[in-house]
């Protein structure tokens, strides 16, 4: 499956990439050199950092993935939506004030944008950020209307003595979701030394920061009363979460099947884990932190601690990368769903294998052998 190897870059030699064709089919017919309408969010690229390009994302949509899931949109629907989305590209610093107004607002603001030349198709696949079909270099931009700013957002963004990490924690505790917090960090509205942050970096930074703070709270809670297993699937991403009573440990194992988007010609298995702290950036990239956030949110909600194994099986149904939000929402769906209590660790491992659809993840796990052989204070 060449498209799994080249990710839309044309290595297969076909006249048109099968994946890209499905985006082309959903593009607007007429390119335009101006846009007037809703800009629900902002996007900042990472190329050439710190001199980066950024601007509004323009479409008549909230650009809020949980809404897409609640509305029951399929992967084709989301692809169509993203194919029609325009990414405005200009010098991020020069557009800073406008970008910040859009990021601050709890409701989408309208913008009037004129492009240097008509917008063009410029899709680039990325495992962290959602794809965007169209892009246009911004000549000038006006934000129409005034931002509606939540009280918690106003307090966090107005306090220039508040560090970005503390701001993320306070906003999350105030009920502001990670999607909004990511926008604020991207627009350079958080922290003492404020700067515009590339969107793909901000997504992972917020997931990591919020879940790290939740871990510190979880460490003070008593352990779960028993072993619990959760599962859910979203857009071809199957998630199984196995929770065992104990102090915090976390492991994630990803399996990309032979016919999955980025699986290549053979099945690919990757894993990573941590104890009380995490050193270095995970080789599983943003998915590791998105799934960790979902489980940490659950443990915080029940005020219990646990050792956690997350299994992710990516099937051929996931034909286009939509971003790490898919992993986050799939894991959240799993943790919100019904749980199965297991009397023993072997029984829980067997159940997890049945739910995920295979058993050969087991040799890759370090956590399960450790749980099977080591006793902790919680066992006495």
N, C-alpha and C positions, 0 to 999 in steps of 0.2 A: 504494500500500500504506500506508494510514493508520496502521496499528500501528507501522510503521517510523518514522513521524514523531512520534507522540505517546507512544511507549514505554509503552503501557498506561494512559494518562491519559484515555481515552475521547473523544478529539477526533473520532473517526469517526462518533459518534452512534448506534452500535449499542447494543443493550440490554446486551450483555456483550462485553467485549473478547475476541477469539478467543484471544489469548495467555493472558490471565488465566484464561479458562475451563479451560485445561489444568492450571492450578495448583489451581483450585477442585475439579476432579475428583479430586484426590489428597489432599484435606484430610481429617483425622480427622473422624468424624461427630459426636463429642461434645466440646464445649469443656469445659475443666476449670478450676477455680480453684486447683489445686495440682498439683505435679509431684514425683515421687520417682524418680530414675533417673540415668543417665549424663549428664555434662556434659563433653564432650570438649574444648571450647574456650571462648573468651570473645569477646565483641563489644562494642565501644565506639563509639557514634555520634559524629558530628561537629557536629550541630546545637547551637547555643548555646555553642560552645566559648569559654572553658575549662570552663563548667559543663555537662558532658556526661552523658548517660545511658549506662549499660552494664550488663553482667551476663553470665551464662553462656549458651552455646548448648546447648540440651538435646535430645538424641536419642540413640538407641542406635546410634551410628556413630562412627568414629574422626575424622570431619571432616578428612580428610587427602586432598586431591585426587589425589596420585599413587596412592593405594590404589584410588580409583574407576577410574582408567585401567587399572591392573593387573588389576582384577577384570572389566574389559570392560564396565563400565556404559555404557549409551547415554545420550543427552541426556534422554530421557524418564525413565529410571531416576533420574538425578540430580535432575531436576525433582521427581519424587515424593519423593525423600529430603529435599530442601530444603523442600518444601511441608509436611512433617511436623515440621520443625525449629522449636523454640520459641526466640525471642529474649527473654531476660529483660531488662527495662528498669528500672533504679533509679538513684539518684544514684551515679555511679561511685566517688566518694570514699568514700561510706558503705559500699560493698560491696568496697572496695579489697582488704582482706585475703583475702576469699573468692575474688575474681577472681585474685589473685596465686597462691593455692594451686593453682587449676585450671591456670593458665598454666605453673607450674613443673613440674607432674607429667608424667612421660613416658608415663603410662597414664591413661586417663580416670578422673576421680573421680566418685563419686555425690554428688548434692545433693538436698536437700529444700527446695522452694520453695513459698511460698504467695503467690498473686497478689491484688492489690487487688480484681480482678473477673475473671471467666472470660476466658481467652485469646481473642484475636480474630485474624481474617485481616488482615494488614497488610503485603502484599507491595509492595516498592519496587524498581524496576529500577535497577541501577547497573553501569557497565562495569567497575568495579574489584573490588567485593566480590561474593561469591556471594549470590544471593537467599535470603531466609528467609520462609516462609509465615505463621508465627504469631508473635504478640508478646503479652507480658503484663507489666503493671506489677508489680514485686516489692514485696510487703509485708514479707516476711522470708525469709532464706535461711540454711541450714546446710549446710556442706560435710561430707560423711560420709567418714571414712577419712583417711589421710595421704598426702601427695604423695610419689611416687617421683621423685627428682631426679637426673638425670645428673651425673656429676662435673664435666664441663665447664660445664654450666649453673650448678651450685652455685658454682663459682669465679667465673664472670663476674657472677652476680647478687649475690654477697657482697662483691665489691670495689667499694666506693662511690667509689674514686679512679680507676676505669677509665671513660673516656669511652664514650659509646654507640657511636660509630663504631668504636673499637678493640674494644669488646665484640662487635659484630657480626662483625668480621673474625676474632677469636679463636674464636668459636663456630662460624663457617662452616668454619674450618680444622680444627676438632675434629670435624667430621662432623655438626654439628647443621644440619638443613636450614632453608631460609628460612621455612618455615611455622611452625616452632617459634620461630625468632628473632622473627618478627612478633608472635607471641603474647606473648613476653616484653617486647617494646617496648610493645605495647598496654597491658599490665598495669602499666607503670611500674616495671619491674624492671631497666632498664639505664641506665647513665650516671651522671654526678655529681649533676646536678640532676634528680631523678627525678619524672616526672609521667605520669599516664595519657594515652595517645595514641589518638585515634580510629583505628579499625581500617583504614579506607580510606587514611589517611595513612601508617600504619605499613607497610602492604603495599608501597607504592611506595618509601618511605624505605629499607626493608631491601633491596629489589631494587637500588636506586640505590647504596646504601652498599657492598654486597658486590661488585657489578660494578665500581664505581669502584676499589676496592682491588685487584680482579683485574686491571684495566687497568694498574695501576702495575707489577704483576709481569710482565704480558705485554710491556710496553715494554722489558724487559731480555732478552727471548728473541729468537733469530734468526727470520727470516721463514719462512713456509711454503715448501716446496720447489716448489710449483706451485699452480695454480688449482683450487679444489675447490668442488663444488656439492652441497648436501644438500637434501632435501625430506621433508615429512611432512604429514599432515592429521589433525585432531582436531575432531570435532563441527562440521564445516562450516568450520573455519578451516584454510586451506591455507597452509603456510609453505615458502618457498624461501630458502635461505641461500647466498649466493655469497661465497667467501673468496678474496682475491687477496693474494699475498705483498707485505709492506710493513709500515710502522709503522701503529699503530692509527688507523683512521678507521671511522666507523660511520654507516650510513644505513638508515632504515626507511621503506618505502612501503606504505601500507594502501589496499586497494580494497574498498569495500562495494558489492556488486552491487545492481541495481535491486530485486531481490526479497529482499534480505537484511534482517535485523531493523531496523537503523538506517540503511539506505541511502537511504530516502526514495523519491521518485518517479523519481530518476535516479541513475546511478552516482556514487559519491563517492570521490575519491582525495585522500589526504593524505600528507605526508611530512615528515621531520625528520632531522637528522644532526648529527654532531659530529666534532671532531678529538681531540686529546689530552685536552681538557677540554670540559665541557658547560656552557653558560651558559643560565640560565633553565629553566623547566619545559617539558617537551615538549608541543606541542599534541596529540600522539598519546596523551597521558596515560600510565596505568600500563602499557599494552601495550608501549610503547617500551622501558621499563626491564626488563620481564619477558623480552622477546626478547633484549635486550642481555646480560642475565645468563646466559642459556642459551649464547650464543655465547662469552662470556668464559669460562665454565666449560670449554667444549671446548678453547679455545686454551690455557688453563692446564693442562689435562690432557695435551696434546701438547707443551707448552712451546714454542709458536711464536707469532709475531705475524702480524697480517693486517689488511687493509682489508676491511670487511664490508658487504655489502648484504643486508638482510632484506626479503623481499616477503611480504605477508600478504593473502590473498584471502578475504573473508568471504562465504559463499554463503547461500542461503535455508535450507539445512539447519540453520543456527545460529539457531533460532527463538526462543531465550530467552537473555539474557545471563547467563553463569555466572560471570563474573569474569575478571580478567587471568590467573588461574592457567591458563586454557585456552591462552593464548598462550605462557606459560612452558613448559608441558608439551608443547605441539605443537612448539615450537622445540627443546626437549630431545630429543624423539623424533627430530627431523630430524638433530640432531648426533650421536645415538647410532647412527643408521642408516647404510646404505652410502653412500659418497661416490662422486661421479663426477669424475674428473680431466679437466681440459680443457687443450688445448695452447695456446689463445689466449683473450684476453678476448672478442672477438666470438663465438667458439664458446660460451663460458660464458654470455654474455648471451642467445644464441639458446636454449640449453638451459633457462635459467631461465624464459624466456618460455613455452616449451612446457610446462614443469612447472606454472607458475602459471596457464596457460590463456589468456593474452592478451599483447599486445606494447605496448599504449598506456601502460604505466607508464614507458617509457623517457624521454619528454620531461620527466618530473617528477624524474628523477634528476640530481643534481649530481655524485655520486661517479663514475658511469661515464664521463662526458665527461672528468673530471679524470684518471681512470686511463688513458684512451685517449690523452691528449695530453701528460701530464707524465711525466717520468722522475725517478726518485729514486736515491739512492745504491745501493739494492738492485738497480738495473738494470745496474750496472757491475761 
